[in-house]
Amino acid sequence: MNELKALLFDVDGTLADTERDGHLVAFNRAFADAGLDWHWSSELYGELLTVTGGKERMHFYLDEYNTDFTHPGNLDDFIKQLHIAKTEHYVNILAEGGMPLRSGVRRLIEEARAADMRMAIVTTTSPDNVTALLTHALAPDATSWFEVIAAGDVVPAKKPAPDIYVYAMQEMGLSPAECIALEDSRNGILSAQGAGLKTIITVDAYTKGSDFSGAAIVLDQMGEPDIPFTVLAGDAGSSRYLDLALVKRLHAA
């Protein structure tokens, strides 16, 4: 049995409720700044989340939900500029303290760090978004806690393609048998499983009804000693919250 050597963390929805409280708000602010009459409701955004990547999500919105919009001469550049503006709004939301980490996230990361467990970030969100979340919600030097930050367009094919996980493991010189992924979404688990990884799921408001077949465990949150998780699928034994000991048991199972 291979020893667990690294935790590979998704970001949006896994570390914080960034989709509902951050990205959605930032998208709508960017649209308003640009003088667009676009406004994404929480319900619509849940449907748009089937597509990973902010620029890709806007393209999908125009293709499927706003087909009457008159495209500018260079649509790709138009969407790129909207995405830059959206990222600026997102960073400002984080700087204002508007994005706390989910239950148990800080505790687990600090426990892993104290145990010299290697860690990486594996996400489709942009590097600027990752840096902003880690530095404002975790610690000013938190980016240095992660050996690899695989984010954004570092690979051409985003989740559910496995490429981003494959890239992170290659950068770390590790095999899938030596790692475990922590995810929150259907696209995330498909990406991780495609890369050969066991996967721990903590659902959020947008993903709680998704198909997580094959997950090592599905939880409503990582939890704390005084705020236990609820096991939605799988076996946590006597554990009441996700700590490094439970992660290692799930990896070895």
KEMITOR-604636 format. One record per residue: x, y, z of N, C-alpha, C, O, CB in turn. Coordinates in steps of 0.2 Angstrom, whole numbers, padded with zeros to 4 digits, always signed. Glycine has a CB too. Layout:
// residues N
XYZXYZXYZXYZXYZ;...
//
This chain:
// residues 253
+0004-0006+0000+0000+0000+0000+0004+0006+0000+0009+0007+0004-0005+0000+0006;+0003+0011-0005+0007+0017-0005+0005+0022+0001-0001+0022+0002+0006+0020-0012;+0010+0025+0004+0009+0030+0009+0006+0036+0006+0008+0038+0001+0015+0031+0013;+0001+0039+0010-0001+0046+0008+0004+0051+0009+0007+0052+0014-0008+0047+0011;+0006+0055+0003+0011+0060+0003+0008+0067+0002+0012+0072+0004+0016+0058-0001;+0002+0067-0001+0000+0074-0003-0008+0075-0003-0011+0070-0005+0003+0076-0010;-0010+0081-0001-0017+0082-0001-0018+0087-0007-0014+0092-0007-0020+0085+0005;-0022+0086-0012-0023+0091-0017-0030+0094-0017-0035+0091-0017-0023+0086-0024;-0030+0100-0015-0036+0104-0014-0039+0108-0020-0035+0112-0023-0035+0109-0008;-0045+0107-0021-0049+0111-0026-0050+0118-0021-0049+0118-0015-0056+0108-0028;-0052+0123-0025-0053+0129-0021-0061+0131-0021-0064+0131-0015-0050+0135-0025;-0064+0133-0026-0071+0135-0026-0076+0130-0024-0077+0125-0027-0073+0138-0033;-0079+0132-0018-0084+0127-0015-0081+0122-0010-0084+0120-0006-0087+0123-0021;-0074+0121-0011-0071+0116-0007-0068+0120-0001-0069+0118+0005-0066+0112-0010;-0064+0125-0002-0061+0129+0003-0065+0134+0006-0065+0136+0012-0054+0133+0001;-0069+0137+0002-0074+0142+0004-0080+0142-0001-0080+0140-0006-0071+0150+0004;-0086+0145+0001-0092+0146-0003-0091+0152-0008-0095+0156-0008-0098+0147+0001;-0086+0151-0012-0084+0156-0016-0089+0157-0022-0089+0163-0025-0077+0155-0019;-0092+0152-0024-0096+0153-0030-0102+0158-0028-0103+0163-0032-0099+0146-0032;-0106+0156-0023-0112+0160-0022-0110+0167-0019-0113+0172-0021-0116+0157-0016;-0105+0167-0014-0104+0174-0011-0098+0178-0014-0097+0184-0012-0101+0172-0004;-0095+0175-0019-0089+0179-0022-0090+0179-0030-0091+0185-0032-0083+0175-0020;-0089+0174-0033-0089+0174-0040-0096+0177-0043-0095+0181-0048-0088+0167-0043;-0101+0174-0041-0108+0177-0043-0108+0184-0042-0110+0188-0047-0114+0173-0040;-0107+0187-0037-0107+0194-0035-0103+0198-0040-0104+0203-0042-0106+0195-0028;-0097+0195-0041-0091+0199-0045-0093+0199-0052-0092+0204-0055-0085+0195-0044;-0096+0193-0055-0099+0193-0061-0104+0199-0062-0103+0203-0067-0102+0186-0063;-0109+0199-0058-0114+0204-0059-0112+0211-0058-0114+0216-0062-0120+0203-0054;-0107+0212-0054-0104+0219-0054-0100+0221-0060-0100+0227-0062-0099+0219-0047;-0096+0216-0063-0093+0217-0069-0098+0219-0075-0096+0223-0079-0088+0211-0071;-0103+0215-0075-0108+0216-0080-0111+0223-0080-0112+0227-0085-0114+0211-0080;-0113+0225-0073-0115+0232-0072-0110+0237-0074-0112+0242-0077-0118+0233-0065;-0104+0236-0072-0099+0241-0074-0098+0242-0082-0097+0248-0084-0092+0239-0071;-0099+0237-0085-0099+0237-0093-0105+0240-0096-0105+0240-0102-0097+0230-0095;-0110+0241-0092-0116+0244-0095-0121+0238-0098-0125+0240-0102-0115+0249-0100;-0119+0232-0096-0123+0227-0099-0130+0225-0095-0130+0227-0089-0119+0220-0099;-0135+0223-0098-0141+0222-0094-0141+0214-0092-0146+0212-0090-0147+0223-0099;-0135+0211-0092-0135+0204-0089-0135+0204-0082-0132+0209-0078-0128+0201-0092;-0139+0200-0079-0139+0199-0072-0140+0191-0070-0146+0189-0072-0144+0203-0068;-0136+0188-0067-0136+0181-0066-0139+0180-0059-0136+0182-0054-0129+0178-0066;-0145+0176-0059-0148+0175-0053-0144+0169-0050-0140+0165-0053-0155+0173-0053;-0145+0167-0043-0142+0161-0040-0144+0155-0044-0140+0150-0044-0144+0161-0033;-0150+0155-0046-0153+0149-0049-0149+0148-0056-0147+0142-0058-0161+0149-0050;-0149+0153-0060-0146+0153-0066-0138+0151-0065-0136+0147-0069-0146+0160-0070;-0135+0154-0060-0128+0153-0059-0127+0145-0058-0122+0142-0060-0125+0157-0054;-0132+0142-0054-0131+0135-0053-0131+0131-0059-0127+0126-0060-0137+0133-0048;-0135+0133-0064-0135+0130-0071-0128+0131-0075-0125+0127-0078-0141+0132-0075;-0126+0137-0074-0120+0139-0078-0113+0136-0075-0108+0135-0078-0119+0147-0077;-0114+0133-0069-0108+0130-0065-0107+0123-0068-0102+0120-0067-0110+0129-0058;-0111+0121-0073-0109+0115-0076-0103+0116-0081-0100+0111-0083-0115+0112-0080;-0102+0122-0082-0096+0124-0086-0091+0126-0082-0092+0131-0078-0098+0129-0092;-0084+0124-0082-0079+0126-0078-0075+0132-0081-0074+0132-0088-0074+0120-0076;-0073+0137-0078-0069+0142-0080-0074+0148-0082-0079+0147-0085-0066+0140-0087;-0072+0154-0079-0076+0160-0080-0077+0162-0087-0083+0164-0089-0073+0165-0076;-0072+0162-0091-0073+0164-0098-0077+0159-0102-0081+0161-0106-0066+0165-0101;-0076+0153-0100-0080+0148-0104-0087+0148-0101-0092+0147-0105-0077+0141-0102;-0088+0150-0095-0095+0151-0093-0099+0157-0096-0105+0156-0098-0095+0152-0085;-0095+0162-0097-0099+0168-0101-0100+0166-0108-0106+0168-0111-0094+0174-0101;-0096+0162-0111-0097+0160-0118-0103+0155-0118-0108+0156-0122-0091+0156-0121;-0104+0151-0113-0109+0146-0113-0116+0150-0112-0121+0148-0114-0108+0141-0107;-0116+0155-0107-0121+0159-0106-0124+0163-0112-0130+0163-0114-0120+0165-0101;-0120+0165-0117-0122+0168-0123-0124+0163-0128-0129+0165-0131-0116+0172-0126;-0121+0157-0128-0124+0152-0133-0130+0149-0131-0134+0147-0135-0118+0147-0133;-0132+0149-0124-0138+0145-0122-0143+0149-0119-0149+0147-0119-0136+0140-0117;-0141+0155-0116-0146+0159-0112-0147+0166-0115-0152+0169-0113-0144+0159-0105;-0143+0169-0119-0143+0176-0121-0141+0176-0128-0137+0179-0130-0139+0180-0117;-0145+0172-0132-0143+0171-0139-0145+0178-0143-0143+0178-0149-0147+0165-0142;-0149+0182-0141-0151+0188-0144-0145+0194-0143-0146+0199-0147-0157+0191-0142;-0140+0193-0139-0135+0198-0138-0131+0199-0144-0129+0194-0148-0130+0196-0132;-0130+0205-0146-0126+0207-0152-0119+0207-0150-0116+0211-0146-0128+0214-0155;-0115+0202-0153-0108+0201-0151-0104+0207-0154-0105+0209-0160-0106+0194-0154;-0099+0209-0150-0094+0214-0153-0090+0211-0158-0090+0205-0159-0090+0217-0147;-0086+0215-0161-0081+0212-0166-0077+0206-0164-0076+0201-0168-0077+0217-0169;-0074+0207-0158-0070+0202-0156-0072+0199-0149-0071+0202-0144-0062+0204-0155;-0077+0194-0149-0080+0192-0143-0075+0189-0138-0076+0190-0132-0085+0186-0145;-0070+0185-0140-0065+0183-0136-0062+0188-0132-0061+0187-0126-0060+0178-0139;-0060+0193-0135-0057+0199-0131-0062+0203-0127-0060+0204-0121-0054+0204-0136;-0068+0203-0129-0073+0206-0125-0074+0202-0118-0075+0205-0113-0080+0207-0129;-0075+0196-0119-0076+0192-0113-0069+0191-0109-0070+0191-0103-0077+0184-0115;-0063+0192-0112-0057+0192-0108-0057+0198-0104-0055+0198-0098-0051+0192-0113;-0059+0204-0106-0059+0210-0102-0065+0210-0097-0063+0212-0091-0060+0216-0107;-0070+0207-0098-0075+0206-0093-0073+0202-0088-0074+0203-0082-0082+0203-0096;-0069+0197-0089-0066+0192-0084-0061+0196-0080-0061+0194-0074-0063+0186-0088;-0057+0200-0083-0052+0204-0079-0056+0208-0074-0054+0209-0068-0048+0208-0084;-0061+0212-0076-0065+0216-0072-0068+0212-0066-0068+0214-0060-0070+0220-0076;-0071+0206-0068-0074+0202-0063-0069+0200-0058-0070+0199-0052-0077+0196-0067;-0063+0198-0060-0058+0196-0055-0056+0201-0050-0055+0200-0044-0051+0194-0059;-0056+0208-0053-0054+0213-0049-0060+0214-0043-0058+0215-0037-0054+0220-0053;-0066+0213-0045-0071+0213-0040-0071+0208-0035-0072+0209-0029-0078+0213-0044;-0069+0202-0038-0068+0196-0033-0063+0197-0028-0064+0196-0022-0067+0190-0037;-0057+0200-0030-0052+0201-0026-0054+0206-0020-0052+0206-0015-0045+0204-0029;-0057+0211-0023-0060+0216-0018-0065+0214-0013-0064+0215-0007-0063+0222-0022;-0069+0209-0015-0073+0206-0010-0069+0202-0005-0071+0202+0001-0078+0201-0014;-0064+0199-0007-0060+0195-0002-0056+0200+0003-0056+0198+0009-0055+0191-0006;-0054+0205+0000-0050+0210+0004-0054+0213+0009-0052+0215+0014-0047+0215-0001;-0061+0214+0008-0065+0216+0013-0068+0211+0018-0072+0213+0022-0072+0219+0009;-0065+0205+0018-0066+0200+0022-0073+0197+0021-0076+0194+0026-0066+0203+0029;-0075+0197+0015-0082+0194+0014-0082+0187+0012-0087+0184+0009-0085+0198+0008;-0076+0183+0013-0076+0176+0011-0073+0172+0016-0067+0170+0015-0072+0176+0004;-0076+0169+0021-0073+0165+0026-0072+0158+0023-0076+0156+0019-0077+0165+0032;-0067+0155+0026-0066+0148+0024-0072+0143+0027-0075+0145+0032-0059+0145+0027;-0073+0138+0023-0078+0133+0026-0076+0130+0032-0070+0130+0034-0080+0128+0020;-0081+0127+0036-0080+0124+0042-0074+0118+0041-0075+0114+0037-0086+0120+0045;-0069+0118+0045-0064+0113+0046-0058+0114+0041-0053+0110+0042-0067+0107+0044;-0059+0119+0036-0054+0119+0031-0047+0122+0034-0042+0118+0033-0056+0124+0026;-0047+0127+0038-0041+0129+0041-0038+0124+0046-0032+0123+0046-0042+0136+0045;-0042+0121+0050-0039+0116+0054-0036+0110+0051-0030+0108+0053-0045+0113+0059;-0039+0108+0045-0036+0102+0042-0029+0104+0038-0024+0101+0039-0041+0099+0037;-0029+0110+0035-0023+0113+0032-0018+0114+0037-0012+0112+0036-0025+0119+0028;-0019+0117+0043-0014+0118+0048-0012+0111+0051-0006+0111+0052-0017+0122+0053;-0016+0106+0052-0014+0100+0054-0009+0097+0049-0004+0094+0051-0020+0095+0055;-0011+0097+0043-0007+0094+0037+0000+0097+0037+0005+0094+0036-0010+0094+0031;+0000+0104+0038+0006+0108+0037+0011+0106+0043+0017+0105+0043+0005+0115+0038;+0008+0105+0049+0012+0103+0055+0015+0096+0055+0020+0095+0058+0007+0104+0061;+0011+0092+0051+0013+0085+0050+0018+0084+0044+0020+0079+0042+0007+0080+0049;+0020+0090+0041+0024+0090+0035+0021+0086+0029+0025+0083+0025+0031+0087+0036;+0014+0086+0029+0011+0083+0023+0011+0088+0017+0010+0094+0018+0003+0081+0025;+0013+0085+0011+0014+0090+0006+0007+0092+0003+0002+0088+0004+0018+0086+0000;+0006+0098+0001-0001+0100-0002+0000+0104-0008+0005+0107-0010-0004+0105+0004;-0005+0104-0012-0006+0108-0018-0013+0110-0019-0018+0107-0016-0004+0103-0024;-0013+0115-0023-0020+0118-0025-0021+0116-0032-0016+0117-0037-0020+0126-0025;-0027+0113-0034-0028+0111-0041-0035+0113-0043-0040+0111-0040-0028+0103-0041;-0035+0119-0047-0042+0122-0048-0042+0125-0055-0037+0126-0058-0043+0128-0043;-0048+0126-0057-0049+0130-0064-0049+0137-0063-0049+0141-0068-0055+0127-0067;-0050+0140-0057-0050+0147-0056-0044+0150-0057-0039+0147-0057-0053+0149-0049;-0043+0157-0058-0037+0160-0060-0032+0160-0054-0034+0160-0049-0039+0167-0063;-0026+0161-0056-0021+0161-0051-0022+0167-0046-0021+0167-0040-0014+0162-0054;-0024+0173-0049-0026+0179-0045-0031+0178-0040-0031+0180-0034-0028+0185-0049;-0036+0174-0042-0042+0172-0037-0039+0168-0031-0041+0169-0026-0047+0169-0041;-0035+0163-0033-0032+0158-0028-0028+0162-0023-0029+0162-0017-0028+0153-0031;-0023+0167-0026-0019+0170-0021-0023+0175-0016-0022+0175-0011-0014+0175-0025;-0028+0178-0019-0033+0182-0015-0036+0179-0010-0036+0181-0004-0038+0186-0020;-0039+0173-0011-0042+0169-0006-0038+0167-0001-0039+0167+0005-0046+0163-0009;-0032+0164-0003-0027+0161+0002-0024+0166+0007-0024+0165+0013-0022+0157-0001;-0023+0172+0004-0019+0177+0008-0024+0181+0012-0022+0183+0018-0016+0182+0003;-0030+0182+0010-0035+0185+0014-0039+0181+0019-0041+0183+0024-0040+0189+0010;-0040+0175+0017-0045+0170+0021-0041+0165+0025-0043+0163+0031-0049+0167+0017;-0034+0164+0023-0030+0159+0027-0025+0162+0031-0025+0162+0037-0028+0154+0022;-0020+0165+0027-0014+0169+0030-0010+0172+0025-0011+0170+0019-0009+0163+0034;-0007+0178+0027-0004+0182+0022+0002+0178+0018+0003+0180+0012+0000+0188+0025;+0005+0173+0021+0010+0169+0017+0007+0162+0015+0011+0158+0014+0016+0168+0022;+0000+0161+0015-0002+0155+0014-0001+0152+0007-0001+0146+0006-0010+0155+0014;+0001+0156+0002+0003+0153-0005+0009+0149-0004+0010+0144-0008+0004+0158-0010;+0013+0150+0001+0020+0147+0002+0018+0140+0005+0023+0136+0005+0025+0151+0006;+0012+0139+0008+0011+0132+0011+0010+0127+0006+0010+0121+0008+0005+0133+0016;+0009+0129+0000+0007+0124-0005+0013+0123-0010+0015+0128-0013+0000+0126-0009;+0015+0117-0011+0020+0116-0015+0019+0118-0023+0024+0120-0026+0022+0108-0015;+0013+0116-0025+0011+0118-0032+0004+0122-0032+0000+0119-0028+0011+0112-0036;+0004+0127-0035-0003+0130-0036-0005+0129-0044-0002+0133-0048-0003+0137-0034;-0008+0124-0045-0010+0123-0052-0017+0126-0053-0022+0124-0050-0011+0115-0054;-0017+0131-0057-0023+0136-0058-0024+0138-0065-0020+0139-0068-0023+0141-0052;-0031+0140-0066-0032+0144-0072-0030+0140-0079-0032+0134-0079-0029+0150-0072;-0027+0143-0083-0025+0141-0090-0019+0137-0090-0016+0137-0096-0026+0146-0095;-0016+0135-0084-0010+0131-0085-0010+0125-0089-0005+0123-0092-0008+0129-0077;-0016+0122-0090-0017+0117-0095-0023+0119-0099-0028+0122-0097-0019+0110-0091;-0023+0117-0105-0029+0119-0110-0036+0116-0108-0041+0120-0109-0027+0118-0117;-0036+0110-0106-0042+0107-0105-0044+0107-0097-0040+0104-0093-0042+0099-0107;-0049+0110-0095-0051+0111-0088-0056+0106-0086-0058+0101-0090-0055+0118-0087;-0057+0105-0079-0061+0100-0077-0068+0100-0080-0070+0106-0082-0062+0101-0069;-0070+0094-0082-0069+0088-0079-0063+0084-0082-0062+0078-0080-0075+0084-0080;-0060+0087-0087-0054+0084-0089-0049+0083-0084-0048+0087-0079-0050+0088-0095;-0045+0077-0084-0040+0076-0078-0034+0080-0079-0030+0079-0074-0039+0069-0078;-0033+0084-0084-0026+0087-0085-0023+0091-0079-0017+0090-0078-0027+0091-0091;-0027+0095-0076-0025+0099-0071-0022+0095-0065-0017+0097-0062-0030+0104-0068;-0025+0089-0063-0023+0085-0058-0016+0081-0060-0011+0081-0057-0028+0080-0056;-0016+0079-0067-0010+0076-0069-0004+0081-0069+0001+0079-0067-0011+0074-0077;-0006+0087-0071+0000+0092-0071+0002+0093-0064+0009+0093-0063-0003+0099-0073;-0002+0094-0059+0000+0095-0052+0004+0089-0049+0010+0090-0046-0006+0096-0047;+0002+0083-0051+0006+0077-0048+0013+0077-0052+0018+0075-0049+0002+0071-0049;+0013+0078-0058+0019+0078-0062+0024+0083-0059+0030+0082-0058+0018+0080-0069;+0022+0089-0057+0026+0094-0054+0029+0092-0047+0034+0094-0045+0022+0101-0053;+0025+0088-0044+0027+0086-0037+0031+0079-0037+0034+0077-0032+0021+0085-0033;+0031+0076-0043+0034+0070-0044+0031+0064-0040+0034+0060-0037+0041+0071-0041;+0024+0064-0040+0020+0059-0036+0016+0056-0041+0014+0058-0046+0016+0063-0031;+0014+0050-0038+0009+0046-0042+0002+0047-0039+0001+0049-0033+0011+0038-0042;-0003+0045-0043-0010+0045-0040-0011+0041-0033-0015+0043-0029-0015+0043-0045;-0007+0036-0033-0008+0032-0027-0005+0035-0021-0006+0033-0015-0004+0025-0028;-0001+0040-0022+0002+0044-0016-0002+0050-0014+0000+0054-0010+0009+0045-0018;-0007+0051-0017-0011+0058-0016-0018+0056-0015-0021+0051-0016-0010+0062-0022;-0022+0061-0013-0029+0061-0012-0032+0068-0014-0029+0073-0012-0032+0059-0005;-0037+0068-0017-0040+0075-0019-0046+0077-0015-0050+0072-0012-0043+0074-0027;-0047+0083-0014-0053+0086-0010-0057+0090-0014-0054+0095-0017-0050+0089-0003;-0063+0088-0016-0067+0092-0021-0074+0093-0018-0076+0091-0012-0067+0088-0027;-0078+0097-0022-0085+0098-0020-0090+0097-0026-0096+0097-0024-0085+0105-0018;-0088+0096-0032-0092+0096-0038-0092+0089-0042-0087+0086-0041-0091+0102-0042;-0097+0089-0046-0096+0083-0051-0091+0084-0056-0087+0079-0057-0103+0083-0055;-0090+0090-0058-0084+0091-0063-0077+0089-0059-0073+0087-0062-0084+0098-0066;-0077+0091-0053-0071+0090-0049-0069+0083-0048-0064+0081-0049-0072+0093-0042;-0074+0079-0046-0073+0072-0045-0072+0068-0051-0067+0063-0051-0079+0068-0041;-0075+0070-0057-0073+0067-0063-0066+0068-0065-0062+0064-0068-0078+0070-0069;-0064+0075-0064-0057+0076-0065-0052+0072-0061-0047+0069-0064-0056+0084-0064;-0053+0072-0055-0049+0068-0050-0049+0061-0052-0043+0058-0052-0051+0070-0043;-0055+0058-0053-0055+0051-0054-0052+0049-0061-0049+0044-0062-0062+0049-0054;-0052+0054-0066-0049+0053-0072-0042+0053-0072-0038+0050-0076-0051+0058-0077;-0039+0056-0066-0032+0056-0065-0030+0050-0060-0024+0050-0059-0030+0063-0062;-0035+0046-0059-0033+0040-0055-0033+0041-0047-0030+0037-0043-0027+0038-0057;-0036+0047-0045-0036+0049-0038-0042+0047-0034-0048+0047-0036-0035+0056-0037;-0041+0045-0028-0046+0044-0023-0048+0051-0021-0044+0056-0021-0044+0040-0017;-0055+0052-0020-0058+0059-0019-0062+0059-0013-0067+0055-0012-0061+0061-0025;-0061+0064-0009-0065+0066-0003-0070+0072-0006-0067+0077-0008-0061+0068+0003;-0076+0071-0005-0081+0077-0007-0084+0080-0001-0086+0077+0004-0086+0074-0011;-0084+0087-0001-0088+0091+0004-0093+0095+0000-0091+0100-0004-0084+0095+0009;-0099+0093+0000-0104+0097-0005-0105+0104-0003-0104+0106+0003-0111+0093-0005;-0108+0108-0007-0110+0115-0006-0117+0115-0008-0120+0111-0011-0105+0120-0009;-0120+0121-0008-0127+0123-0010-0128+0121-0017-0134+0119-0019-0129+0130-0008;-0123+0122-0021-0124+0121-0028-0123+0113-0030-0125+0111-0035-0120+0125-0032;-0119+0110-0026-0117+0103-0028-0120+0097-0024-0119+0091-0026-0110+0102-0028;-0124+0099-0019-0127+0093-0015-0131+0088-0018-0131+0083-0015-0130+0097-0009;-0134+0089-0024-0138+0084-0027-0134+0081-0032-0137+0077-0036-0144+0087-0030;-0128+0082-0033-0124+0079-0039-0122+0071-0038-0123+0069-0032-0117+0083-0040;-0120+0068-0043-0118+0061-0043-0111+0061-0041-0106+0063-0045-0119+0058-0050;-0109+0058-0035-0103+0057-0033-0101+0050-0032-0097+0048-0028-0102+0061-0026;-0103+0046-0037-0101+0039-0037-0094+0038-0037-0090+0041-0041-0105+0035-0043;-0092+0033-0033-0085+0032-0032-0081+0036-0028-0075+0035-0027-0082+0032-0039;-0084+0041-0024-0080+0045-0020-0078+0041-0014-0081+0036-0012-0084+0051-0017;-0072+0043-0011-0070+0039-0004-0075+0041+0001-0076+0036+0005-0063+0042-0002;-0078+0047+0001-0083+0048+0006-0086+0055+0004-0083+0059+0000-0080+0049+0013;-0093+0056+0005-0096+0062+0004-0099+0065+0010-0103+0062+0014-0102+0061-0002;-0097+0071+0012-0098+0075+0018-0102+0081+0016-0101+0084+0011-0092+0076+0022;-0106+0084+0021-0109+0090+0020-0104+0096+0022-0104+0102+0020-0115+0091+0025;-0098+0094+0025-0093+0099+0027-0087+0095+0030-0088+0089+0032-0096+0105+0032;-0081+0098+0031-0076+0095+0035-0077+0095+0042-0075+0090+0045-0069+0099+0033;-0081+0100+0045-0083+0100+0052-0077+0102+0057-0071+0102+0055-0085+0093+0053;-0080+0102+0063-0075+0104+0068-0077+0099+0074-0082+0096+0074-0076+0112+0070;-0073+0099+0079-0075+0095+0085-0081+0096+0088-0085+0092+0090-0069+0095+0090;-0083+0103+0088-0090+0105+0091-0095+0106+0085-0101+0108+0087-0089+0111+0095;-0093+0105+0079-0098+0106+0074-0097+0099+0069-0094+0100+0064-0097+0112+0070;-0100+0094+0071-0098+0088+0067-0101+0088+0060-0106+0091+0059-0101+0082+0071;-0098+0084+0056-0100+0083+0049-0106+0079+0049-0107+0075+0053-0095+0081+0044;-0110+0079+0043-0115+0073+0041-0112+0069+0036-0110+0072+0030-0122+0077+0040;-0112+0063+0036-0109+0058+0031-0115+0057+0026-0120+0054+0028-0107+0052+0034;-0114+0059+0020-0120+0058+0015-0119+0052+0011-0123+0049+0009-0120+0064+0010;-0113+0049+0011-0111+0043+0008-0104+0041+0010-0099+0045+0011-0111+0043+0000;-0103+0034+0011-0097+0032+0014-0097+0030+0021-0102+0031+0024-0091+0037+0012;-0091+0029+0024-0090+0027+0031-0085+0031+0034-0079+0030+0032-0089+0019+0031;-0086+0035+0039-0082+0039+0043-0080+0035+0049-0076+0038+0053-0084+0045+0044;-0082+0029+0051-0081+0026+0057-0084+0030+0063-0090+0032+0062-0074+0025+0058;-0080+0031+0068-0082+0035+0073-0080+0042+0073-0081+0046+0078-0079+0032+0080;-0077+0044+0067-0075+0051+0067-0081+0056+0066-0086+0054+0063-0070+0052+0060;-0080+0062+0069-0085+0067+0069-0083+0073+0064-0087+0077+0063-0087+0069+0076;-0077+0073+0062-0074+0079+0058-0068+0076+0054-0065+0071+0056-0072+0085+0062;-0067+0079+0049-0062+0077+0044-0055+0079+0047-0053+0085+0046-0063+0079+0037;-0051+0075+0049-0044+0076+0051-0040+0072+0047-0042+0068+0043-0043+0075+0059;-0033+0073+0048-0028+0069+0044-0028+0062+0045-0027+0058+0041-0021+0072+0046;-0030+0060+0051-0031+0053+0053-0036+0050+0048-0035+0044+0046-0032+0051+0060;-0042+0053+0048-0047+0050+0044-0046+0051+0036-0047+0046+0033-0054+0054+0045;-0042+0056+0034-0040+0056+0027-0035+0050+0026-0036+0047+0020-0036+0063+0026;-0031+0049+0030-0026+0043+0029-0030+0037+0029-0028+0032+0025-0021+0043+0034;-0035+0036+0033-0039+0030+0033-0043+0029+0026-0043+0024+0023-0044+0029+0039;-0046+0034+0024-0049+0034+0018-0045+0033+0012-0047+0029+0007-0053+0041+0016;-0039+0035+0012-0034+0034+0007-0032+0027+0007-0031+0024+0001-0028+0039+0008;-0031+0024+0012-0029+0017+0013-0034+0012+0012-0033+0006+0010-0026+0016+0020;-0041+0014+0012-0046+0009+0011-0047+0006+0005-0051+0002+0003-0053+0013+0013;
//
